[in-house]
Amino acid sequence: MYEPKFDISEVADLLGIERLTEGNSFNVICPFCGDRRGKMNFRVLKDGNPCNTYRCFNCGSQGNMLTLYAEIKGIYGEDRYKRAYREILESLGRAGYDAASHRTNRPPVVYDRGEQEEPDFEARSRVYESLLNLLPLTKSHRRNLLDRGFLGEQIEEFQFRSTPVSGTEGIARRLLKEGHSLKGIPGFFVNSRGNWDAAFYGRNHGILCPVRSIGGNITGFQIRLDSPYDGRKYLWFSSTNKAQGTGSKSPVGFFGNPYGKVVRVTEGILKASAAYAMSGFSFLGVPGVNQYKELERTLAELKENGLEEVHEYYDMDKLMTVSCQGDYKETVCGKCGDVDWETGIHEDFLSCPHKRAKRDQIQEGCRKLYEICHRLELRCIQKRWDCRPDGTWNGNYKGIDDYWWGHLKRRREQEMDHVFCGEASFGGGVPSWETTGFGG
């Protein structure tokens, strides 16, 4: 029987695919759809014979080890598997293989994200604007946005959409027919059938939130997931590790007046847009508190436009108490080793490692923002809300959008109560509807 010079386990390591289990049949984080639940299985042997196949039960990707390598590396053509085989052998340095004798004058067509030509932002924005024209916003997602403080006209203005559940290849085809190039556009890639496709799946279904630059161009999309995935509520519309795919690079989103003297900074695109919608204050939404490369570049650009002051509005986890109260997360606290969960006894002086790690992470992000402002000679002010007398977080409103929306809802409810429950006084007898102002 033919014995290959390598197996799919070695190819997985060569491609940097992260394993979840070990053995002749092992599960990995799917390099195609990103599933982390063990739905992607690699099989080295079957019934004692070489098998070297893979299959993802989440996105349906399947094939053998040469298919795997060719798909991820973006190798196409009639001789794709021969080229994949030779590259693998050369990379593994297998004895008995003379790499020089197999080299040709024509370099292999291998996709390299580092050398991918970056499209201009206007071209990218045109593709994304056209994409938005092809997508609807479901009633449930519209209701979700209204419940976050957006007005109906603001939802239209921000161009929120619902991610599609099918027909992604057709969407790419429509964009191509409109004359757009999808090469180098984050979120688009060439699928196993050799056709351009859009990276929308069941796991990243949710609200598509456009990310706009200071100049108004759409630079990317952040997706607010309907169901949290691997503990995350947000994912980027990205095609990293896919054939001719491109990563989102986690851009910063801007909402407001690009020539204002003050800007507020918070974490998350949807949070920043909601805070701007409710307040009218200019906001920058950063992808994460510790993703500050694009943040510094954007603040420098705003400074050239006249920016003088930055207000830090990161979540109030930055000031939360870290004593163990068994209230962090049910799934986490139930496994915590610092508490005797059989008796339910825990001590206030015990420090919760999960709370402490979360708080320290946000405080580190705050420090990075302060350092950036110092380098740019911008005044920076820390903002706090929902605090106890000692300055720690009270635990009710974590994000500034939640805090403002909670107060705005109460004010709106009071106003509506006044409108619909007005009082009228009269001298006695039966009141006349004409005279009390409730008629007509």
C-alpha positions as CSV (number, residue, x, y, z in Angstrom):
1,M,0.0,0.0,0.0
2,Y,1.2,3.5,-0.8
3,E,2.6,5.3,2.2
4,P,2.6,9.1,2.1
5,K,5.7,11.0,3.2
6,F,3.6,13.0,5.6
7,D,0.2,13.0,7.2
8,I,-2.6,15.5,7.8
9,S,-1.4,16.1,11.4
10,E,1.9,17.5,10.0
11,V,0.1,19.6,7.5
12,A,-2.1,21.0,10.2
13,D,1.0,22.0,12.2
14,L,2.6,23.4,9.1
15,L,-0.5,25.7,8.5
16,G,-0.6,26.7,12.2
17,I,-4.0,25.2,12.8
18,E,-4.9,25.2,16.5
19,R,-5.8,21.8,17.9
20,L,-8.6,21.1,20.5
21,T,-7.8,17.4,21.0
22,E,-5.0,15.0,20.1
23,G,-4.8,11.5,18.6
24,N,-5.2,9.8,15.2
25,S,-8.6,11.5,15.0
26,F,-8.5,15.0,16.5
27,N,-10.6,18.2,16.5
28,V,-9.3,21.6,15.6
29,I,-10.5,25.2,15.3
30,C,-11.9,25.3,11.8
31,P,-9.6,27.4,9.5
32,F,-12.5,28.1,7.2
33,C,-15.4,29.2,9.4
34,G,-13.5,29.6,12.8
35,D,-15.7,27.2,14.7
36,R,-14.2,26.4,18.1
37,R,-16.6,23.8,19.3
38,G,-14.8,20.8,17.8
39,K,-17.0,20.6,14.7
40,M,-13.9,20.4,12.5
41,N,-12.3,16.9,12.6
42,F,-9.0,15.7,11.2
43,R,-8.5,12.0,10.7
44,V,-5.1,10.5,10.2
45,L,-6.0,6.8,10.2
46,K,-9.2,4.8,9.5
47,D,-9.3,1.1,10.4
48,G,-5.5,1.2,10.7
49,N,-5.0,2.6,7.2
50,P,-3.9,6.1,6.1
51,C,-6.9,8.4,5.7
52,N,-5.7,12.0,6.1
53,T,-9.1,13.7,5.6
54,Y,-10.9,16.6,7.2
55,R,-14.5,17.6,7.6
56,C,-16.2,20.5,9.4
57,F,-19.8,19.7,10.5
58,N,-20.4,23.4,10.9
59,C,-19.6,24.9,7.5
60,G,-19.3,21.7,5.5
61,S,-15.7,22.1,4.4
62,Q,-14.1,18.7,3.6
63,G,-11.3,17.1,1.7
64,N,-7.9,15.5,2.1
65,M,-4.6,17.0,3.3
66,L,-3.6,18.3,-0.1
67,T,-7.0,19.9,-0.5
68,L,-6.6,21.5,2.9
69,Y,-3.2,22.9,2.0
70,A,-4.2,24.1,-1.4
71,E,-7.4,25.8,-0.1
72,I,-5.7,27.7,2.7
73,K,-2.7,28.7,0.6
74,G,-4.8,29.7,-2.4
75,I,-3.1,27.3,-4.9
76,Y,-5.2,26.8,-8.1
77,G,-4.9,25.2,-11.5
78,E,-4.8,21.7,-12.9
79,D,-1.6,20.9,-11.1
80,R,-2.6,22.4,-7.7
81,Y,-2.2,19.1,-5.8
82,K,1.2,18.4,-7.3
83,R,2.3,21.9,-6.3
84,A,0.8,21.5,-2.8
85,Y,2.6,18.2,-2.4
86,R,5.9,19.6,-3.4
87,E,5.6,22.7,-1.2
88,I,4.7,20.6,1.8
89,L,7.7,18.3,1.3
90,E,10.0,21.2,0.9
91,S,8.6,23.0,4.0
92,L,9.0,19.8,6.0
93,G,12.5,19.1,4.7
94,R,11.8,15.5,4.0
95,A,14.9,13.4,3.1
96,G,15.0,12.0,-0.4
97,Y,13.3,15.0,-1.9
98,D,15.4,17.2,-4.2
99,A,13.6,20.5,-4.0
100,A,15.9,22.1,-6.6
101,S,15.0,19.5,-9.3
102,H,11.3,20.3,-9.0
103,R,11.6,24.1,-9.1
104,T,10.4,25.9,-12.2
105,N,11.0,29.4,-13.5
106,R,7.4,30.3,-12.7
107,P,6.8,30.8,-9.0
108,P,3.8,29.0,-7.5
109,V,0.6,31.1,-7.3
110,V,0.2,31.2,-3.5
111,Y,-1.9,33.8,-1.8
112,D,0.2,35.9,0.6
113,R,-1.9,38.3,2.8
114,G,1.2,40.2,3.7
115,E,1.8,41.1,0.0
116,Q,-1.9,41.7,-0.9
117,E,-2.4,45.0,-2.6
118,E,-4.4,47.2,-0.4
119,P,-7.4,48.7,-2.2
120,D,-8.1,52.4,-1.7
121,F,-10.7,53.2,0.9
122,E,-13.1,54.8,-1.6
123,A,-13.2,51.6,-3.7
124,R,-13.7,49.5,-0.6
125,S,-16.5,51.8,0.6
126,R,-18.2,51.6,-2.8
127,V,-18.3,47.8,-2.6
128,Y,-19.7,47.9,1.0
129,E,-22.3,50.5,0.0
130,S,-23.5,48.3,-2.8
131,L,-23.5,45.3,-0.4
132,L,-25.8,47.2,2.0
133,N,-28.2,47.9,-0.9
134,L,-28.6,44.1,-1.3
135,L,-29.3,43.3,2.4
136,P,-32.5,43.9,4.4
137,L,-33.0,44.7,8.1
138,T,-35.3,42.2,9.9
139,K,-38.0,43.3,12.2
140,S,-36.4,41.6,15.1
141,H,-33.1,43.4,14.5
142,R,-34.9,46.7,14.0
143,R,-36.6,46.2,17.4
144,N,-33.3,45.4,19.0
145,L,-31.8,48.7,17.7
146,L,-34.9,50.7,18.9
147,D,-34.4,49.0,22.3
148,R,-30.9,50.3,22.4
149,G,-31.9,54.0,22.0
150,F,-31.9,54.5,18.3
151,L,-34.7,56.4,16.6
152,G,-36.2,55.0,13.4
153,E,-34.6,57.6,11.2
154,Q,-31.2,57.0,12.9
155,I,-31.4,53.3,12.1
156,E,-31.8,54.3,8.4
157,E,-29.0,56.9,8.7
158,F,-26.5,54.4,10.1
159,Q,-27.5,51.8,7.5
160,F,-27.7,48.8,9.8
161,R,-28.5,45.6,8.1
162,S,-29.1,41.9,8.9
163,T,-26.5,39.4,7.8
164,P,-27.9,36.9,5.2
165,V,-28.5,33.3,6.0
166,S,-28.0,32.0,2.5
167,G,-27.2,33.1,-1.1
168,T,-23.8,34.5,-0.2
169,E,-22.3,33.4,-3.5
170,G,-25.1,35.1,-5.3
171,I,-24.4,38.3,-3.4
172,A,-20.8,38.3,-4.6
173,R,-22.0,37.6,-8.1
174,R,-24.3,40.6,-8.0
175,L,-21.4,42.8,-6.9
176,L,-19.2,41.6,-9.6
177,K,-21.9,42.3,-12.2
178,E,-22.1,45.8,-10.9
179,G,-18.4,46.2,-11.9
180,H,-16.8,45.9,-8.4
181,S,-13.6,44.0,-7.8
182,L,-13.7,41.9,-4.7
183,K,-10.0,41.2,-4.5
184,G,-8.5,42.6,-1.3
185,I,-11.9,43.5,0.2
186,P,-12.3,42.1,3.7
187,G,-15.1,39.6,4.0
188,F,-14.9,38.2,0.4
189,F,-12.9,35.2,-0.8
190,V,-12.8,32.5,-3.4
191,N,-14.6,29.3,-2.3
192,S,-13.9,25.7,-3.1
193,R,-15.9,25.9,-6.3
194,G,-13.6,28.7,-7.5
195,N,-16.3,31.4,-7.2
196,W,-16.2,34.6,-5.2
197,D,-18.2,34.4,-2.0
198,A,-19.1,36.4,1.1
199,A,-18.1,35.2,4.6
200,F,-21.5,35.1,6.2
201,Y,-22.3,31.9,8.1
202,G,-24.8,30.7,10.7
203,R,-22.3,31.4,13.5
204,N,-21.9,35.1,12.6
205,H,-25.5,35.9,12.0
206,G,-26.6,39.1,13.5
207,I,-26.7,42.9,13.0
208,L,-24.3,44.2,10.4
209,C,-22.8,47.5,11.8
210,P,-21.0,49.7,9.2
211,V,-17.7,51.2,10.4
212,R,-17.0,54.6,8.9
213,S,-13.8,56.6,8.8
214,I,-13.5,60.3,9.6
215,G,-14.0,61.0,5.9
216,G,-17.3,59.0,5.9
217,N,-16.0,55.9,4.0
218,I,-17.1,52.5,5.1
219,T,-13.9,50.7,6.1
220,G,-15.4,47.5,7.5
221,F,-18.3,45.9,9.3
222,Q,-18.6,44.6,12.9
223,I,-21.4,42.1,13.5
224,R,-23.5,42.1,16.7
225,L,-24.1,38.4,17.0
226,D,-27.6,37.0,17.7
227,S,-26.0,34.3,19.8
228,P,-22.6,34.8,21.5
229,Y,-19.9,32.7,20.0
230,D,-17.1,31.4,22.1
231,G,-17.9,34.1,24.7
232,R,-17.9,36.9,22.1
233,K,-20.8,39.1,21.2
234,Y,-19.1,40.7,18.2
235,L,-17.2,39.4,15.2
236,W,-15.7,41.2,12.2
237,F,-16.8,40.6,8.6
238,S,-13.5,39.1,7.6
239,S,-12.1,36.4,5.3
240,T,-8.8,35.8,7.0
241,N,-7.2,32.4,6.1
242,K,-9.4,32.0,3.1
243,A,-8.4,31.8,-0.5
244,Q,-7.8,35.4,-1.7
245,G,-9.4,36.5,1.5
246,T,-8.5,39.6,3.6
247,G,-8.7,40.4,7.3
248,S,-10.7,43.3,8.5
249,K,-7.7,44.8,10.4
250,S,-10.2,46.0,13.1
251,P,-10.7,49.6,12.0
252,V,-11.8,52.4,14.3
253,G,-15.3,53.9,13.7
254,F,-16.0,57.6,13.9
255,F,-19.4,59.2,14.5
256,G,-19.9,63.0,14.7
257,N,-18.2,66.2,13.7
258,P,-14.7,65.6,12.3
259,Y,-13.7,69.2,13.1
260,G,-14.8,69.3,16.7
261,K,-12.5,70.2,19.6
262,V,-13.7,67.2,21.8
263,V,-14.1,63.5,21.0
264,R,-15.3,60.7,23.2
265,V,-13.7,57.2,23.0
266,T,-15.4,54.0,23.9
267,E,-15.1,50.3,23.0
268,G,-17.3,48.9,20.2
269,I,-18.8,50.2,17.1
270,L,-22.5,49.7,18.0
271,K,-21.9,51.2,21.5
272,A,-20.2,54.3,20.0
273,S,-22.9,54.8,17.4
274,A,-25.7,54.4,20.1
275,A,-23.9,56.9,22.4
276,Y,-23.6,59.4,19.5
277,A,-27.3,58.9,18.5
278,M,-28.5,59.6,22.0
279,S,-26.2,62.5,22.9
280,G,-25.1,64.1,19.6
281,F,-21.5,64.1,21.0
282,S,-18.7,62.9,18.6
283,F,-17.5,59.4,19.4
284,L,-14.7,57.0,18.4
285,G,-15.5,53.3,18.7
286,V,-12.4,51.2,19.0
287,P,-12.5,47.4,18.3
288,G,-11.1,46.6,21.8
289,V,-9.6,48.5,24.7
290,N,-6.1,47.1,23.8
291,Q,-6.3,47.6,20.1
292,Y,-4.9,51.1,19.9
293,K,-2.7,51.2,16.7
294,E,-5.6,52.6,14.5
295,L,-6.8,54.7,17.5
296,E,-3.5,56.7,17.6
297,R,-3.6,57.3,13.9
298,T,-7.2,58.5,14.0
299,L,-6.6,60.8,16.9
300,A,-3.6,62.3,15.2
301,E,-5.8,63.0,12.1
302,L,-8.5,64.6,14.3
303,K,-5.9,66.8,15.9
304,E,-4.9,68.1,12.5
305,N,-8.6,69.0,12.2
306,G,-8.6,71.0,15.5
307,L,-9.1,68.3,18.2
308,E,-8.0,69.5,21.6
309,E,-9.6,67.2,24.2
310,V,-10.4,63.4,24.5
311,H,-12.9,62.0,27.0
312,E,-12.4,58.3,27.9
313,Y,-15.7,56.5,28.1
314,Y,-14.5,52.9,28.5
315,D,-16.9,50.5,30.3
316,M,-17.2,50.8,34.1
317,D,-15.5,47.3,34.6
318,K,-12.4,49.5,34.9
319,L,-13.6,50.4,38.4
320,M,-15.4,47.3,39.5
321,T,-14.7,45.6,42.9
322,V,-12.9,42.3,42.5
323,S,-14.0,40.6,45.7
324,C,-15.4,37.1,45.2
325,Q,-19.2,37.2,45.4
326,G,-20.0,34.3,43.1
327,D,-21.7,36.7,40.7
328,Y,-19.2,36.9,37.8
329,K,-20.6,34.3,35.4
330,E,-22.7,31.3,36.3
331,T,-20.6,28.9,34.2
332,V,-17.3,30.4,35.5
333,C,-18.3,30.8,39.1
334,G,-19.6,27.3,39.3
335,K,-16.1,26.0,38.5
336,C,-14.1,28.5,40.6
337,G,-11.6,26.9,42.9
338,D,-11.5,29.8,45.4
339,V,-15.0,29.0,46.8
340,D,-16.5,26.0,48.6
341,W,-19.5,25.7,46.3
342,E,-20.9,22.6,48.1
343,T,-21.5,24.6,51.2
344,G,-22.0,27.9,49.4
345,I,-19.6,29.6,51.7
346,H,-17.3,32.2,50.3
347,E,-15.3,35.0,51.9
348,D,-15.6,38.7,50.9
349,F,-11.9,39.1,51.2
350,L,-11.3,36.5,48.5
351,S,-10.3,38.1,45.2
352,C,-12.0,36.8,42.0
353,P,-9.3,36.2,39.4
354,H,-11.8,36.6,36.5
355,K,-13.0,40.0,37.7
356,R,-9.4,41.1,38.4
357,A,-8.2,40.1,34.9
358,K,-11.2,41.9,33.3
359,R,-10.6,45.0,35.3
360,D,-6.9,45.0,34.7
361,Q,-7.4,44.6,31.0
362,I,-9.6,47.6,30.7
363,Q,-7.4,49.7,33.0
364,E,-4.5,48.8,30.7
365,G,-6.5,50.0,27.7
366,C,-7.2,53.2,29.6
367,R,-3.5,53.7,30.3
368,K,-2.7,53.2,26.6
369,L,-5.2,55.8,25.6
370,Y,-3.8,58.3,28.2
371,E,-0.3,57.6,26.8
372,I,-1.4,58.3,23.3
373,C,-3.0,61.5,24.3
374,H,0.2,62.5,26.1
375,R,2.2,61.9,23.0
376,L,-0.2,63.8,20.8
377,E,-0.4,66.6,23.4
378,L,-4.1,66.2,23.8
379,R,-5.9,66.7,27.1
380,C,-7.5,63.5,28.3
381,I,-10.4,63.2,30.9
382,Q,-11.6,60.0,32.5
383,K,-15.4,59.7,32.7
384,R,-17.2,57.8,35.3
385,W,-20.9,56.9,36.0
386,D,-23.0,54.7,38.2
387,C,-20.5,54.9,41.1
388,R,-20.6,54.2,44.8
389,P,-19.4,56.9,47.2
390,D,-16.0,55.2,47.3
391,G,-15.6,55.7,43.5
392,T,-16.1,52.0,42.6
393,W,-18.7,50.8,40.1
394,N,-22.2,50.2,41.4
395,G,-22.8,47.4,39.0
396,N,-26.0,48.7,37.2
397,Y,-24.8,50.4,34.0
398,K,-21.6,49.1,32.5
399,G,-21.5,51.0,29.1
400,I,-22.1,54.7,28.6
401,D,-24.8,53.8,26.1
402,D,-26.6,51.7,28.7
403,Y,-26.3,54.5,31.3
404,W,-27.6,57.2,29.0
405,W,-30.4,55.0,27.5
406,G,-31.6,54.1,31.0
407,H,-32.0,57.8,31.9
408,L,-33.4,58.7,28.5
409,K,-36.0,55.9,28.7
410,R,-37.2,57.2,32.1
411,R,-37.4,60.7,30.8
412,R,-39.4,59.6,27.7
413,E,-41.7,57.6,29.9
414,Q,-42.3,60.6,32.1
415,E,-43.0,62.8,29.1
416,M,-45.4,60.3,27.6
417,D,-47.1,59.8,31.0
418,H,-47.6,63.6,31.1
419,V,-49.0,63.6,27.6
420,F,-51.4,60.8,28.0
421,C,-52.3,61.4,31.7
422,G,-52.8,65.1,31.9
423,E,-54.8,66.6,34.7
424,A,-57.8,68.8,34.4
425,S,-59.6,70.7,37.2
426,F,-63.3,71.8,37.1
427,G,-65.7,73.4,39.5
428,G,-68.1,70.6,40.0
429,G,-70.7,68.6,38.3
430,V,-70.0,66.7,35.1
431,P,-67.0,68.0,33.2
432,S,-67.4,69.0,29.7
433,W,-64.9,67.3,27.3
434,E,-64.9,70.5,25.2
435,T,-63.7,72.6,28.1
436,T,-61.1,70.2,29.6
437,G,-59.1,70.0,26.4
438,F,-59.4,66.2,25.9
439,G,-62.0,66.3,23.1
440,G,-61.6,66.0,19.4
